Amino acid sequence: MSKRTTTEFVKNTPVNNHRLSKIAAAIMLPSSLMLSMSSSVVTAQEQEMLETDIEKMVVTARGRVENIQNIPESITSFNAEQIERAGIKNFRDVADLTPNLSQLDNFRPGLARIQIRGLITPQVGDAPLAFVVDGITASDLEFMNQQLFDIERIEVLRGAQGALYGRGAIGGAVNITTRRPTNDFEAKVTTSIASGNDFRVSGVASGAVVEDQVYYRVGAYRRDYDGQLDNTFLNQKVDFHEENSVFGKLSIDISDDSILDLNARVTNTESGLGYYQAVDADTVEDFSIQVEHNVPGLDTRDLAEFSARFSHEFEASTLELVAGYSESDQNGFSDGDYSNKESDFDGFYYAGAQENILKVESTTFEARLKSNGDTRLRWAVAAFAQERTRNSEFNSYDDLAGNQPQTRADFDESLIVFSILDDNTSSAWALSTQLNYDLTDKLELTAAMRYDTDDRESFDPRYVEDTFEKKTFSELQPKFSAAYQMTPDTLLYGGYSRGFRSGGFNEPHPDISRTFDKEISDSFEVGFKTSVLDGNGTFNFALFRIDQQDAQITRFNGETFTLENISVDDVTTQGIEFELSVQASENLTFMANGGIIDSDIKTFVERPELVGSSLPHVADYNLNLVTEYQYEMSSDIDLILRAELNHNGPRIFTFDIPDIESSKQTFINLRATFEADVWSVTAYADNLTDERQIEDLVLLDNSVVSMGRFPNIGSSFGVQLDYNF
């Protein structure tokens, strides 16, 4: 069997065989998967193991084939079938099914706030996790919030993972693998219509350019969504979204031992922007209050991503070279005072509009070399380099007719009150190594180390000499773990790992501190994985503690009108996680996972009154329950019923108003799918009970608007059709 044919057999067998599909759904969704060399290639020997061990749900977790329950890490994994059955369309859908992970929306699409195990996303700076797609590490949040389609596998690794993924992985890592080109022709079309005139259509085709040697995969996606939230002053929707995306892949078997993969994706979006609702302490959760801006918000983004990956299998090792280029151009214009009131100069209230312009450009290169074979000592080494420029511009405009409808065309440069410009560059590189050693047949020891360094510069291009700042942030990130296979069905493990988030520079202003320091997280974890109910289920449990130094958080400085990162000196987070899956019968599967987080500020020199509080955006707990039932209606058609419940604890949103805490939230999603060999029809209800929640809350502190609240969308009902050619 050729290398390509074997790969296709491995990929397609568990998805197309009903019995294996049910086993996969029972085991993989709540289970753990560790990826030490993300997107590493599988050797020929390991492919043979995949063929013989496919029913054991083995995975290429640490760059080699391993049973998912034998890996000493907390990772939630979703395969292609689970992604389709759960209706996963974006990273937020992934977060909603993962313990101690959440995503909240705010001002614009590229600024989603991600929280993982109590570590948060500042509005200035980097996310608390590494985000890797087909081996390319995203350089910025801008490249994380896109539609997910044609995905083969998603893995969420929790806990500091600097030794494996480098800077940014202070709370964990996300690895996404898209579907590979195939030798045989295949094609699929998906279309859906839902609430808010939400129309989506996507298509994918794959096959051989040269049989058994050169393969392609191409696809396109379009979404046209009118929106569901109202601006009552302008009588129009504010949460609209239009997205168009195309991608192409080319895979070339250069020889029996060498493969070259080329990838490209281009996306453009137009979205509603900054639709905050004016509330106060008494109405913060009164969702009858609507948007009442006089300036409609519009955000446009153009994204382009290109990558190449070359792999060569030697007799004792495999070499992989990965290179990527990404760019994002974003421009947004919206209401600046979140109201339709005219200026009141005596009351120090000024009607205005705001413009946000951001351009991000990055190049990435990584070289990886790993040992082959299932030997007692397994090793891997890697080198990484990334260059990034991030140029931002903020313009505040005077709204001379604050109580009249205005558009972008009504504002010209003469109305600019002030501007903040920041040209920011990052030049980073890293070296890493990992060793796995089987001390005995039951005891495995792992040691990994990575050194990252990041040279950063920042300046206002109008006043380079007065605003230029430069600093290097670096850190050595070790990782140690031990895994003891107590019985064939039970694994005990424990470990320590360090994560590092680079420091940087606040927006130029003479009255603020320009530099914010790097953030360090030290994670300690113990846990176990075991089979239950005579092998018909799995139960995994982890207990963890994270010590943060200089935790990064962003605040709006009302005196300088700048976004400013400040450091919380010491934070200790403790928590638990569990994942349970039970195949109750041939047709019925139960899944549950959840976590509890105790986030505790130990030292905060700038705000000592907040000692004992939690960090903003951190929910006290979350619980996810899933039930899936598959019924054979005939020899050709199956009915699949799925119900999800997602329950989240309360959280605060900003240190400016730490006494305001959200309510508990419960979301229910339902899906019913009629599935045949080549087609399926799904009816779904997302957020069935129309649960409303605060996504973001900001203190405006003026005489007219006290706070701005960013709301969630509410319920959505839809129908989806899939057809395979």
LINRA-V61391 format. One record per pair of residues at least 24 apart in sequence whose C-alpha atoms are under 7 Angstrom apart, sorted by sequence separation. I is the first residue (numbers start at 0). GAP is how many residues later the second one is. D is the distance in whole Angstrom. If there is no record, write none. Layout:
# LINRA-V61391
I:GAP:D  I:GAP:D
This chain:
# LINRA-V61391
152:24:5  181:24:6  182:24:5  183:24:6  198:24:6  199:24:7  220:24:5  243:24:5  272:24:4  302:24:6  303:24:7  331:24:5  362:24:5  394:24:4  428:24:6  450:24:6  451:24:7  497:24:5  521:24:5  522:24:7  546:24:6  547:24:6  572:24:7  573:24:5  595:24:6  596:24:6  622:24:5  643:24:6  644:24:7  666:24:6  689:24:5  35:25:7  36:25:6  151:25:6  152:25:7  180:25:6  181:25:5  182:25:5  198:25:5  219:25:6  220:25:6  242:25:6  243:25:7  271:25:6  272:25:5  302:25:5  330:25:6  331:25:6  361:25:5  362:25:7  393:25:6  394:25:7  427:25:6  428:25:7  450:25:4  474:25:7  496:25:6  497:25:6  520:25:6  521:25:5  546:25:5  572:25:5  573:25:7  595:25:4  621:25:6  622:25:7  643:25:5  665:25:7  689:25:5  34:26:5  35:26:5  36:26:5  150:26:6  151:26:5  180:26:7  181:26:7  197:26:6  198:26:6  219:26:4  242:26:4  271:26:5  272:26:6  301:26:6  302:26:7  330:26:5  361:26:4  393:26:5  427:26:4  449:26:6  450:26:6  496:26:5  520:26:6  521:26:7  545:26:6  546:26:7  572:26:4  594:26:6  595:26:7  621:26:4  642:26:6  643:26:6  688:26:7  33:27:5  34:27:5  35:27:6  150:27:4  151:27:5  197:27:4  218:27:6  219:27:6  241:27:5  242:27:7  270:27:6  271:27:6  300:27:7  301:27:5  329:27:6  330:27:7  360:27:6  361:27:6  392:27:6  393:27:6  426:27:6  427:27:6  449:27:5  495:27:6  496:27:7  520:27:4  545:27:5  571:27:6  572:27:6  594:27:6  620:27:6  621:27:6  642:27:5  686:27:6  687:27:6  32:28:6  33:28:6  34:28:7  149:28:6  150:28:5  182:28:6  196:28:6  197:28:7  218:28:5  241:28:5  269:28:7  270:28:5  300:28:6  301:28:7  329:28:5  360:28:5  392:28:4  425:28:6  426:28:5  448:28:6  449:28:6  495:28:5  519:28:6  520:28:6  544:28:6  545:28:6  571:28:5  593:28:5  594:28:7  620:28:5  641:28:6  642:28:6  686:28:5  149:29:6  182:29:6  195:29:6  196:29:6  217:29:6  218:29:7  240:29:6  241:29:6  269:29:6  270:29:7  300:29:4  328:29:6  329:29:6  359:29:6  360:29:7  391:29:6  392:29:7  425:29:6  426:29:6  448:29:4  472:29:6  494:29:6  495:29:7  519:29:5  544:29:4  570:29:6  571:29:6  593:29:4  618:29:7  619:29:5  641:29:5  685:29:6  686:29:7  110:30:7  195:30:6  217:30:4  240:30:4  269:30:5  299:30:6  300:30:7  328:30:5  359:30:5  391:30:5  425:30:5  447:30:6  448:30:6  472:30:6  494:30:5  518:30:6  519:30:7  543:30:6  544:30:7  570:30:4  571:30:7  592:30:6  593:30:6  618:30:5  619:30:6  640:30:6  641:30:6  685:30:5  109:31:6  195:31:5  216:31:6  217:31:6  239:31:6  240:31:6  268:31:6  269:31:7  299:31:5  327:31:6  328:31:7  358:31:6  359:31:7  390:31:6  391:31:6  424:31:6  425:31:7  447:31:5  493:31:5  494:31:7  518:31:5  543:31:6  569:31:6  570:31:5  592:31:5  618:31:5  619:31:7  640:31:5  684:31:6  685:31:6  109:32:5  182:32:6  195:32:5  216:32:5  238:32:7  239:32:5  268:32:5  298:32:6  299:32:6  327:32:5  358:32:5  390:32:4  424:32:5  446:32:6  447:32:7  493:32:4  517:32:7  518:32:6  542:32:6  543:32:6  569:32:5  591:32:6  592:32:7  618:32:5  639:32:6  640:32:6  684:32:5  181:33:6  215:33:5  216:33:7  238:33:5  267:33:6  268:33:7  298:33:4  326:33:5  327:33:6  357:33:6  358:33:7  389:33:6  390:33:6  423:33:6  424:33:7  446:33:5  492:33:6  493:33:6  516:33:7  518:33:7  542:33:5  569:33:5  591:33:5  617:33:6  639:33:5  683:33:6  684:33:7  180:34:6  215:34:5  237:34:5  267:34:4  297:34:6  298:34:7  326:34:4  357:34:4  389:34:5  423:34:4  445:34:6  446:34:7  492:34:6  541:34:6  542:34:7  568:34:5  569:34:7  590:34:6  591:34:6  616:34:6  638:34:6  639:34:7  683:34:5  19:35:7  32:35:6  109:35:6  129:35:7  180:35:5  214:35:6  215:35:6  266:35:6  267:35:6  297:35:6  325:35:6  326:35:6  356:35:6  357:35:6  388:35:6  389:35:6  422:35:6  423:35:7  445:35:5  491:35:6  492:35:6  541:35:5  568:35:5  590:35:5  615:35:7  616:35:6  638:35:5  682:35:6  683:35:6  31:36:6  108:36:7  180:36:5  214:36:5  266:36:5  296:36:6  297:36:6  325:36:5  356:36:5  388:36:4  421:36:6  422:36:5  444:36:6  445:36:6  491:36:4  540:36:6  541:36:6  567:36:5  568:36:7  589:36:6  590:36:6  615:36:5  616:36:5  637:36:6  638:36:6  682:36:4  31:37:7  33:37:6  213:37:6  214:37:6  237:37:6  265:37:6  266:37:6  296:37:4  324:37:6  325:37:7  355:37:6  356:37:6  387:37:6  388:37:6  421:37:6  422:37:6  444:37:5  490:37:5  491:37:7  540:37:4  589:37:5  615:37:5  636:37:7  637:37:5  681:37:6  682:37:6  32:38:6  129:38:5  213:38:5  265:38:4  295:38:6  296:38:7  324:38:4  355:38:5  387:38:5  421:38:5  422:38:7  443:38:6  444:38:7  490:38:5  539:38:6  540:38:7  588:38:6  589:38:7  615:38:5  636:38:5  637:38:7  681:38:5  33:39:6  128:39:5  129:39:5  212:39:6  213:39:6  264:39:6  265:39:6  294:39:6  295:39:7  323:39:6  324:39:6  354:39:6  355:39:7  386:39:6  387:39:7  420:39:5  443:39:5  489:39:6  490:39:6  539:39:5  588:39:5  636:39:5  680:39:6  681:39:6  9:40:7  32:40:7  127:40:6  128:40:4  212:40:5  264:40:5  294:40:5  323:40:5  354:40:5  386:40:5  442:40:6  443:40:7  489:40:4  538:40:6  539:40:7  587:40:6  588:40:6  635:40:6  680:40:5  2:41:7  5:41:7  9:41:7  31:41:6  33:41:6  126:41:7  127:41:6  128:41:6  263:41:6  264:41:6  293:41:7  322:41:6  323:41:6  353:41:6  354:41:7  385:41:6  386:41:6  442:41:5  466:41:6  488:41:5  489:41:7  538:41:5  587:41:5  635:41:7  679:41:6  680:41:6  31:42:5  32:42:5  125:42:7  127:42:6  128:42:5  129:42:7  130:42:6  131:42:6  132:42:6  133:42:6  263:42:4  292:42:6  322:42:4  353:42:5  385:42:5  441:42:6  442:42:6  488:42:5  537:42:6  538:42:7  586:42:6  587:42:7  679:42:5  31:43:4  32:43:7  127:43:5  128:43:5  129:43:4  130:43:5  131:43:5  132:43:5  133:43:5  262:43:6  263:43:7  321:43:6  322:43:6  352:43:6  353:43:6  384:43:6  385:43:6  441:43:5  537:43:5  586:43:5  652:43:6  655:43:7  678:43:5  679:43:7  30:44:7  31:44:5  32:44:6  128:44:5  129:44:6  130:44:6  131:44:6  132:44:6  133:44:7  262:44:5  321:44:5  351:44:7  352:44:5  384:44:4  536:44:5  537:44:7  586:44:6  652:44:6  678:44:4  30:45:5  31:45:6  261:45:6  262:45:6  292:45:5  293:45:7  320:45:6  321:45:6  351:45:5  352:45:7  383:45:5  384:45:6  472:45:7  536:45:4  677:45:6  678:45:6  29:46:6  30:46:6  261:46:5  292:46:5  293:46:5  320:46:5  351:46:5  352:46:6  383:46:5  535:46:6  536:46:6  677:46:5  28:47:6  29:47:7  260:47:6  261:47:7  291:47:5  292:47:5  319:47:6  320:47:6  350:47:7  351:47:4  382:47:6  383:47:6  457:47:7  535:47:5  677:47:7  28:48:5  260:48:5  291:48:6  319:48:5  350:48:5  382:48:5  455:48:7  459:48:7  27:49:6  28:49:5  259:49:6  260:49:6  318:49:6  319:49:6  381:49:6  382:49:6  515:49:6  27:50:7  259:50:5  318:50:5  381:50:5  515:50:6  258:51:6  259:51:7  317:51:6  318:51:7  350:51:5  380:51:6  381:51:6  118:52:6  258:52:5  316:52:7  317:52:5  380:52:4  257:53:6  258:53:7  316:53:5  317:53:6  379:53:6  380:53:6  90:54:7  116:54:7  257:54:4  316:54:4  317:54:7  379:54:5  115:55:6  256:55:5  257:55:7  315:55:6  316:55:5  378:55:6  379:55:7  506:55:6  89:56:7  256:56:5  315:56:5  378:56:5  506:56:7  24:57:7  89:57:5  377:57:6  378:57:6  88:58:6  89:58:5  231:58:7  377:58:5  505:58:5  88:59:5  230:59:6  231:59:6  232:59:5  341:59:6  342:59:6  376:59:6  377:59:6  505:59:6  88:60:7  229:60:6  230:60:5  231:60:6  232:60:7  233:60:7  273:60:6  277:60:6  341:60:4  376:60:5  229:61:6  230:61:5  232:61:7  272:61:6  276:61:7  340:61:5  341:61:5  375:61:6  376:61:7  230:62:7  275:62:6  339:62:6  340:62:5  375:62:5  339:63:5  14:66:6  180:70:7  79:71:6  79:72:5  78:73:6  79:73:6  78:74:5  77:75:6  78:75:7  332:75:7  77:76:5  76:77:6  77:77:6  76:78:4  75:79:6  76:79:6  74:80:7  75:80:5  74:81:5  75:81:7  74:82:4  73:83:6  74:83:6  73:84:6  421:85:6  421:86:7  38:95:6  38:96:5  37:97:6  293:108:7  293:109:7  293:110:6  294:110:6  293:111:5  294:111:5  295:111:7  293:112:6  294:112:6  32:122:7  33:123:7  35:128:5  37:137:7  107:165:5  106:166:6  107:166:6  106:167:5  233:171:7  134:187:7  135:188:6  138:223:7  162:269:7  42:270:7  165:284:7  162:285:6  166:285:6  162:286:5  165:286:7  162:287:5  161:288:7  162:314:5  161:315:6  162:315:6  162:316:6  44:328:7  169:329:4  168:330:6  169:330:5  168:331:7  169:331:6  166:332:7  167:332:6  166:333:5  167:333:5  166:334:5  166:335:7  160:336:6  161:336:6  159:337:6  160:337:7  161:337:4  159:338:5  160:338:6  161:338:6  159:339:5  169:351:6  348:353:6  348:354:6  346:356:6  159:361:7  159:362:7  159:363:6  158:364:6  71:411:6  69:421:6  71:421:6  279:426:5  277:427:6  278:427:6  279:427:6  278:428:5  277:429:6  278:429:6  121:430:6  123:430:6  277:430:5  278:430:7  121:431:5  122:431:6  276:431:5  277:431:6  121:432:5  275:432:5  276:432:5  275:433:5  276:433:6  275:434:5  274:435:7  123:441:6  117:455:7  68:460:6  98:478:6  117:479:7  116:480:7  117:481:6  228:484:7  227:485:7  98:494:6  99:494:7  98:495:5  99:495:5  98:496:5  117:500:6  114:503:7  26:510:7  25:511:7  26:511:7  194:521:5  99:522:6  193:522:6  194:522:5  98:523:7  193:523:5  194:523:6  193:524:4  192:525:6  193:525:6  191:526:7  192:526:6  96:527:6  191:527:6  192:527:7  191:528:4  190:529:6  191:529:6  190:530:5  189:531:6  190:531:7  189:532:4  188:533:6  189:533:7  188:534:5  187:535:6  188:535:7  187:536:4  186:537:6  187:537:6  186:538:5  185:539:6  30:548:7  29:549:5  29:550:6  95:550:7  29:551:6  26:554:6  25:555:6  25:556:6  25:557:6  25:563:6  29:563:7  105:589:6  104:590:6  105:590:6  103:591:5  105:604:6
